[in-house]
Amino acid sequence: MFSRRKILRASAAGAVMTATAAAQAATFGNPDEPAQGALNAKGPGNLEDPGPQNPAISSQFPSAQFPPATDVGGMPMDWASFNNAPKRIQNGGWARQVTQKDFAISDTITGVNMRLTAGGIRELHWHQAAEWAIMTYGSCRVTVLDAESRPYVADVNEGDLWYFPAGLPHSLQGLGPDGCEFVICFDDGDASEFNTLLVTDWFAHTPPEVLAKNFGVPAESFAKIPLRNLWIFQGTLPGDLSSDRAAVDKTGSVPPHPFIFQLGSSTPAKTSKGGTVRIADSGNFHVATTVAAALVTIRPGGVREMHWHPNADEWQYYIKGKARMTVFNTGPNALTMDFSAGDIGYVKRNLGHYVQNVGNTDLTFIGVFRAPRYEEISLSNWLTHTPPALVAQHLNVDQETIAKWPDDGPGIMPR
């Protein structure tokens, strides 16, 4: 029989042993109980995967195969890719898309990747969502008519953006010598490139007598219109830009702000030894009232500093290089994933994250936000603008060390 004193003594000893075990398990870089990550897998065969697998895919995601011990909990998948999205191919080009139906977390942005040949035309059309795009290859001519009936024609080159507000009619055409490729973002996760308002569809589904009255010409003038939409088709290369501009200049009135922006050659908002961050939002790209963007280049070994965005989710498109991103949420929850060229990432508003360049070349990606302004909170900037004694008590870090932290939101480290 055990006395009450012995039971209490045994309970106290057990609590000490439990606390000691927890203290031994919870270490720097290995904070959780039960311990997680490959470094804690001590049993025989813990890291083996003898079941069916596709090495070509699994080898591209080392962080999913062997997450860092700091990952914890479960979060929605924040990775998608154009690389495995089906292409719709027509004479003149192709397109593929990733909508919320394909990528559940992405409820604010639909992404489209499109290629137009030299002379290839994305036919005259308009959308129920705003269209933002970045040119990733070649050159394209765009036309658009604003709500005050002012026409705009421009050539867009690699690194340039365009933005067409919802409802404004426009067209796209690949230029020489090899057409173009670009990525479009619609400011609606349910939008679809394959469900747009096309001029050929409207003509084909309007009675001939109505067409005749609307345009003031005989109905027979429309006898040869296409009976099915063109969407993307091969056309002839347009003439020089000045000729097209002269052809549409009926009144001499032009839109007050351009529909294109040269983001790739703009002055960076943040520059360091680690890379650059370029910003385009309604402050400098005035027509872009619903979409802001950040073009980020990270040098080998650099990291996009720990931060979050208080006003919008971030939709990412990886243009070149190799990246590793960790996203942090309440819970705690933390998820690390790997990204390569053509991949898409997504970070919900206010969730902390960082992006590492894990390759040996520059990493470039674009972050797109359904918001008029780009907003960012830097973790180091916040902590260095908080009384250092308060921060020191939270983190058990001395104030002399805190004084060395960057206090200007460098964007990319190292500075």
N, C-alpha and C positions, 0 to 999 in steps of 0.2 A: 504494500500500500504506500502511496505517495502522500506526504504531508502537503498542506497548502503552501508552506514556505519553499519546499522543494519544487513544486510546480511553478511558482513564480520565478524561482531562480533559473529553472530550465527554460522558461519562456523568455526571460531576459537574455540568457545566453544565445538562444535561437535568434532573437531579434538582432543581437550584435553580429552573429554569423551572417545573417541575411544582409544586414547593412554593409558588412565587409565585402561580401560577394558582389553586391550591387556597385560598391565603390570601385572594385577591381574591374567590373565589366564596363562601367561607364567611364571611358577615358577620352582624352583629346583625340578627335577624329573618329570616335567610336562611342557615341553618346547614349545609345538606346539599350533598353532591357526588355525582352531578350535581345542579345547581341545579334546584329545583322551584318550582311556583307561577306564577301569571299574571305576576308582576313580572319573572320571568326569561324569559318567552316573547317573544323578540326577533324571531323569524322572521316573514315575512309570512303572515297568516292563521292564526297559531297559536291564537288565541282564538275563531276562528269555528267554528260547528257547522252545516255545510251539510246534514247528513243528516236523516232523518225525526226528528221530535221532537214533544213535547206541551208547548207553552209554558205552559199552565195548571199543569202539574206542575213543570216545570223552574224556573219563576220562583219557586217556593216554597222552593227549595233552592239559594240562591246559594253556600253553602259547599261543596256538592257540585260545582257547575258550575265554580267558581273557588276551590279550596281555598287557604288561606293557605300561604305558602312553608314554614311550620314543620310542616305535615302531612307525614308520611313513612310509607312502608311500606303494608301492607295489614292491615286488621282486620275482623272480622265486622261486618255491618251492625247498628248499635245503635239504629235507628229503626224504628218501626212505628206504626200508627194505627188508632183506631176509625173514622176517617172513611171508610175504604174497606172495613171489615169488614161482611160481609152481615148484615142484621138478620133475626131470626126474629120475625115479627109475629103477634100473636094479639089477640083481643078482650080488652082490659084492659091491653095494653102490648106491649113488645118487648124484645129483648135481642140483643146482638152480643158476640163474644168474640175475643180474640187469645191463642192457646195457643202452646206451643213448636212445634207443627206449622206454625203460621203465622210464627213468630218464633224462629228456631233458637237464638239466643243465650239466650233466656229459659227456662232450665231449672229455675228455682226458683219462679216465679210465673206463674199464668194470670190474665189480666185480663178482666173482663166489664163491659160498660156496659149498664145496664137502665133502662127507663122504665116506670112504672106510672101509669095514669090515676087520677083520684079514684075510689076504690072498687076499683081494679084489684088483684087478688090474685096473688101468687106463691105457689102452693099449698103446703100443709104438706109438708115434705120434710126430708131431711138429706143430708150429704155424707161422703165418705171423707177429705176434706181440711178443714182449718180455713178458715173464711170471715171475711175482714176486709173492711170497706167504708167508704167516705166518701160522705156525702150532698152532692151538688153542686147540687141544685135541689129546692125544695118540702119536703114532709114525708111521713113514712112511719111506720106503726105496726108494730112488730116484736113477735113472741111467741117464746119459747124455753123449753124445759124442761131443767134441768141434770141431771147424772148422779145427784143425790140426790133427784130428783123434785120439785124446787122450781121453780115457774113464775115467769116474768118477762115483763112486758108494759111497753113504753115507746114513746114517740113520739120520732122522730129527725128533726132539722131540718138545714137547710143548714149545712155545716161540721162536723157531728157524725159520729162513727164508731160502728160496731158490730163485735163480734167474737164468733163462735160457734165453739167448739172442735169438732174433727172428731167426728161422730157425734151431736151434740146436735140434736134436731128443732126446727124453727122455721118461721115464716111471715113474709111481708112484705105490707103493704097500703098503697097510696097514699091519702093524706088530701086533704081539700079545701084550697084551692079548685081546684087544678090538679094533683093527684097529686105525683109526684116523679121524680127521676132520680138515679142513683148509680153508683159504680164499685166493683165487687167484686174482691178479690184472693184467690185460693186459694193456699195455701202448697205448691203442686205444679204444676210447669210442664206436666204432662200432664193435669191436671184439666179437666173440661168442664162448663159450665153446662147443656148439653143431655144430660147423662148423670148424673142425680141420682136418689136414692131417693125416690120419690113415693108418698104415702099412697094416692092413687087407684089407682096401678098395683098396689100390694100387695093392696088389697081385691079388685080385678078378677081377680087371679090367685091367689086363695085359694078353695078349695071352700066353697060356702055353709054346709055342715054344720060346717066348722071355724070360720067366722065366728060361727055361732050359739053354739057351745060357748065360744068365746073371750070373747064379750061377754055371754053369758047371756040372750040374747033369741032369739025365733023366727027361723029362716032367712029367712022372708018379709020381715022387717024390712029386708033388704038388696036387695030385688028391683029397686029403682030406682037402684042405685049406677051411677056412670059406668063404662062398659066401656072407655073410653080415658082416658088421663090428661088433666088440665086444664092443667097447667104454669102458664100465665098466663091468667086469665079475669076478666071483669068481675063484680064483686060490688057489694053495697050498702055505702055508707059506714058505718063502725063508729060506735058511740055514743061518749060521752065516755070518756076514759082510765080514770077511777075506776071506771066501771061494768064495763069489761072486766077490770080488776084484781080487783074484787070477785067476778066470775063465776068466776075461776080459783082463787081463794083457798080451797082446801079444808082446809088445815092451819094456815095462818098462817105457814108457813115460807117464807123468801125466800132467794135466793142471797146469799152473803156479799159479793160484789162485783158491781157493775152490768155489764151487757153492752154498754153504750154509753158514749161519752166525748165531751165537747164540746171537740174540738180547736180548732175555728175561733175560739172565744172564750177559750181558755186563755191563761195567761201565757206569753209567748215565752221560750224558753230562751236565745235570742240576739236582741238588738235593736241596730240601728245606723241611721245616716242612710240606709244603703243598703237596709234592709229588715228582715225578721224571720224567725226559724226557730222553729217550735213542734214539740215532741217528744211522741209518745205511744208508750210501750212498757210492759213489765211493771212498771216502777217506779212509774208513775202510773195506767196503765190495766191493772189487775192481772190481768184474765182473759186478756189478749193475750200468752200465753206463747210463741207461735211467730212473731208478726209485730210488728215495730216500724215506726214511721213518722215522717217529718219533713215538715211543711207549711211550704213556703218561699215567701215573698213578696219579690220584688226590685224596687226602685224603678227608674224609667228611668235608664239609665246605670250601674246597679249591677252587681256581679258576685258570684256565689256563689264564695267564695274557693277557691283550689286546695287540694284535700284528697283523702282516700280513706277507705274504710270497711274495717277489718280483719276484721270478723266476718261479712259477708254481701254478696251482690250487691245492687245497688240497681235496683229497677223503678220507673220514673218515669211519672207521668201529668200532662200539662200541662193545667191548668184554664183559664187565660186568659193572653193576652199572646204575645210572640214571644221565642224563646230561641235562643242558639247555644251548643252544648256541644262541648268538645274533650276526648277521652279519650286518656290516655297509657299506653303499655304498654312492656315490654321490647322490644329490637330494635335501635334504637328504633322504635316505631310510634306514630303520633298521627293521630287521625281527628276531623274537625270536621263536625258536622251541625246542621241547623236544625230547630226544633220550634215548632209552633203548637198552639192549643187543640184537644184531642181526640187529640193524638199521644202516643206512648209511647216512652220512652227506656230504655236498659238499660246498666248499668255493672257489669262483673265486679268481684268482691271484690278489694281492694287496688290497683285501677287508679286512677291519679291523674286528676282531672278538675276542671273548673270550668264554670259556667254563666253566660252573660252575658244581660242583658236588652237586646235589640237593637231593642225597640219604643219607642213613646212613651207607653205606659200601664204600670201595674204588671204584672209577670209573677208568676204563681202556679202552683206545681206541687207534687205530693206525691211523696215518695220512700218506697218500701215495701221492707222488708227481712225476709227469712225468718230471724228471730233474735229472741230474747226481749228483747234490749237494743239500744238505738241506740248505735253507736260510730263515732267520726270522728277522723281524724288530720289536723290542719291543717298545711300546709306551712310557713307563716310561724311558727306556734307551735313546731314542731319546731326550725326553724333558729335561733329566738331563745332556745331553751333548750339550745343546743349552744355550746361555747366559741366566742366570736366570732372569735378568731384562726384557729381551724380552718375555720370557714365562709368567712372571707375568703380563705384559701388555696385553697379549692375553686372559688370563684366569681369571684375577682379583683375583689372589691368591698370597699371600705374599711370598717373597723369602725365608723366614725362613721355611715355609711349604714345598716349592719345595726342599729345601736341605734335607728333610727327605725322599723324594721319593727314591725307589731303583734305583741305577745307574749301576747295573750289569746284567740286563736282567735275573731276577731270574727264569723265565719260569713258575713257579707256586707260587702263593701267598696263605697263608702267607709264608714268608721266613723262 
